Amino acid sequence: MSKKIVVLTGAGMSADSGLKTFRDADGLWEGHDVMEVASPQGFARDPTLVLDFYNQRRRQLLEASPNEGHRALVELEHHFEVSIVTQNVDDLHERAGSSHVLHLHGELFKVRSTGNPMDVLEWKKDLTLGDCCGSGFQLRPHIVWFGEQVPLLPRAAQITREADLLLIIGTSMQVYPAASLIHYSPPGIPIFFIDPRPTVSPDDFENLTIVAKTAAAGVPTVVSDLIGRAI
């Protein structure tokens, strides 16, 4: 039976593709306080600002490409059963070719009705005030904002519970509830933490290996090692 590898990815996974992280900008995202552009209160206060912010992010994502880290995870899938749980709202895992990706915090190329959260549409163009769902409600980015529930968290926790090995890539593991996922992994399984500025130490978790590199540099190395052991 193929080993189950669960991959938890954060903003650092896509940093080498040119997408900014919160952490690198001291809580600012492209010059904005994240609470202005990534909270229900911010949207209620200035919906035009929020929509424009995500329009810029969407345009930026259209120009981005998967990096070597994304592509290495696709290669890993050829040898193991791989499930990716990502905090990222980009589609770079999918574009690289990964088959099983769960987006914990939503997806930038989708929008949803403000009147019915289950009414979700594919969307790659700009979103403006007046763009409405079929029931006449304004559309908003399909993003989990600060202060909102994370509906896919139970599913992500279940995926993590079934892991034989855990890869954590490009995340501080300090933003909850996503940071709690590591605690759902079975006791004693191997854990690889790939990040140029690791926020954990081998004392924190049993069987932890730290790779202090970017995703594009560190993931191919770890993947090559795992595949080599499997052959």
C-alpha positions in Angstrom: 0.0 0.0 0.0 1.3 3.4 -0.9 2.3 5.7 1.9 0.1 8.7 2.5 2.0 12.0 2.5 0.1 15.1 3.6 1.5 18.4 2.6 0.6 21.6 4.5 1.6 24.7 2.5 1.5 28.4 3.2 2.5 31.7 1.5 6.2 30.8 1.3 5.2 28.0 -1.1 4.3 30.6 -3.7 6.9 33.3 -2.8 9.3 32.0 -5.4 6.5 32.5 -8.0 6.5 36.2 -7.1 3.4 36.2 -4.8 3.8 38.3 -1.7 3.4 36.9 1.9 2.0 38.7 4.9 5.0 37.8 7.0 7.5 39.4 4.6 5.6 42.7 4.8 5.1 43.0 8.6 1.4 42.4 8.4 1.0 44.5 5.3 -0.2 42.9 2.0 0.8 45.0 -1.0 0.9 48.1 1.2 -2.5 47.5 2.9 -3.3 46.6 6.5 -4.6 43.1 6.0 -7.7 44.0 8.2 -8.7 46.7 5.6 -8.7 44.2 2.7 -9.2 40.8 4.3 -12.0 41.1 6.9 -15.8 41.4 6.8 -15.5 44.8 8.5 -13.2 46.1 5.8 -15.5 44.9 3.1 -18.5 46.6 4.8 -16.6 49.8 5.3 -15.1 50.1 1.8 -16.2 47.4 -0.6 -14.6 49.1 -3.6 -11.2 49.1 -2.0 -11.5 45.4 -1.2 -12.7 44.4 -4.6 -9.9 46.4 -6.3 -7.4 44.8 -4.0 -8.4 41.3 -5.0 -8.7 42.4 -8.7 -5.0 43.3 -8.5 -4.2 40.0 -6.8 -6.2 38.1 -9.5 -4.3 39.9 -12.3 -1.0 39.2 -10.5 -1.9 35.5 -10.2 -2.7 35.3 -13.9 0.9 36.3 -14.7 2.5 33.9 -12.1 3.7 30.4 -12.8 4.3 27.4 -10.5 7.9 27.1 -9.2 10.2 24.1 -8.7 8.6 23.4 -5.4 5.2 23.0 -6.9 6.5 20.8 -9.6 8.4 18.6 -7.2 5.2 17.9 -5.3 3.7 16.6 -8.6 6.6 14.2 -9.0 6.0 13.1 -5.4 2.5 12.1 -6.4 3.9 9.6 -8.9 5.3 7.5 -6.0 3.0 8.2 -3.0 -0.6 9.1 -2.2 -0.3 12.8 -1.8 -2.9 15.2 -0.3 -2.1 19.0 -0.2 -3.8 21.2 2.3 -3.0 24.8 1.5 -3.6 28.1 3.1 -2.9 29.7 -0.2 -5.7 31.1 -2.4 -3.7 30.8 -5.6 -4.1 27.8 -8.1 -0.4 27.1 -8.6 -0.6 23.6 -7.1 -3.3 22.7 -9.6 -1.5 24.4 -12.5 1.6 22.4 -11.7 -0.4 19.2 -11.9 -1.2 18.2 -8.3 -4.4 16.2 -8.1 -5.6 16.5 -4.5 -5.6 20.1 -3.2 -7.8 21.4 -0.4 -7.9 25.2 -0.2 -8.4 26.0 3.5 -8.8 29.8 3.0 -10.6 29.9 -0.3 -9.7 30.5 -3.9 -8.8 33.7 -5.7 -10.3 32.5 -9.0 -13.7 32.0 -7.5 -16.3 34.4 -6.1 -19.5 33.8 -4.1 -22.8 35.4 -3.4 -23.1 37.6 -0.3 -26.6 36.3 0.1 -25.9 32.6 -0.4 -22.4 31.4 0.5 -23.0 28.1 -1.3 -23.4 30.0 -4.6 -19.8 29.9 -5.9 -18.7 30.9 -9.4 -15.4 30.5 -11.3 -14.1 34.0 -11.9 -10.8 35.2 -13.5 -11.8 38.8 -14.5 -12.2 41.9 -12.4 -15.0 41.9 -9.9 -16.8 45.2 -9.3 -19.8 46.6 -7.4 -22.9 45.6 -9.3 -21.6 42.2 -10.2 -24.4 40.0 -8.7 -25.4 36.4 -8.4 -28.6 35.1 -10.1 -30.6 36.1 -7.0 -29.4 39.7 -7.2 -26.9 39.7 -4.4 -23.5 41.3 -4.7 -20.6 38.9 -5.4 -17.5 38.9 -3.2 -14.2 37.1 -3.3 -14.4 33.4 -2.3 -11.8 34.0 0.4 -12.0 33.2 4.1 -11.3 36.5 5.7 -10.0 37.2 9.2 -12.8 36.6 11.7 -14.7 34.2 9.5 -15.2 30.5 10.1 -12.9 28.0 8.2 -15.5 25.6 6.8 -13.0 23.1 5.4 -11.0 22.8 8.7 -12.7 19.5 9.8 -11.9 17.9 6.4 -8.3 19.1 6.6 -8.0 17.7 10.1 -9.2 14.3 8.9 -6.8 14.3 6.0 -3.9 15.1 8.4 -5.0 12.3 10.8 -4.4 9.8 8.0 -0.9 10.9 7.2 2.1 8.5 7.3 4.4 11.5 6.7 3.9 15.2 7.0 5.5 18.0 4.8 5.1 21.5 6.0 6.2 24.1 3.5 6.4 27.9 3.7 4.2 28.6 6.6 4.9 30.1 10.0 2.6 27.6 11.7 1.5 30.6 13.9 -1.8 31.6 12.3 -4.7 29.7 13.7 -6.7 27.6 13.1 -4.4 26.4 10.2 -1.5 26.1 12.6 -3.4 23.5 14.7 -3.4 21.0 11.9 0.1 19.6 12.8 -1.5 18.4 16.1 -3.9 16.2 14.2 -1.0 14.2 12.7 -0.4 10.7 14.1 2.2 10.6 17.0 5.7 9.9 15.9 5.3 10.2 12.1 8.2 11.8 10.2 7.7 15.6 9.8 9.7 17.8 7.4 9.5 21.5 7.9 10.7 23.5 4.8 11.1 27.2 5.3 14.0 29.7 5.0 13.1 31.1 8.5 11.8 28.1 10.5 9.7 28.9 13.4 9.9 25.5 15.1 12.8 23.4 16.4 13.5 19.7 16.7 12.6 20.0 20.4 9.0 20.9 19.4 8.0 17.7 17.6 9.2 14.1 17.5 10.9 13.0 14.3 11.1 16.6 13.0 13.6 17.5 10.2 14.1 21.1 9.4 15.1 22.3 5.9 16.0 26.0 6.2 15.5 26.7 2.5 12.9 28.3 0.2 10.2 26.1 -1.3 11.8 26.2 -4.7 15.1 25.1 -3.3 14.1 22.8 -0.4 11.1 20.9 -1.7 12.9 19.2 -4.7 15.7 18.1 -2.4 13.3 16.5 0.2 11.1 15.0 -2.6 14.2 13.5 -4.3 15.2 11.9 -1.0 11.8 10.5 -0.2 11.5 9.0 -3.7 15.0 7.5 -3.4 14.0 5.8 -0.2 10.8 4.4 -1.8 12.5 2.8 -4.8 
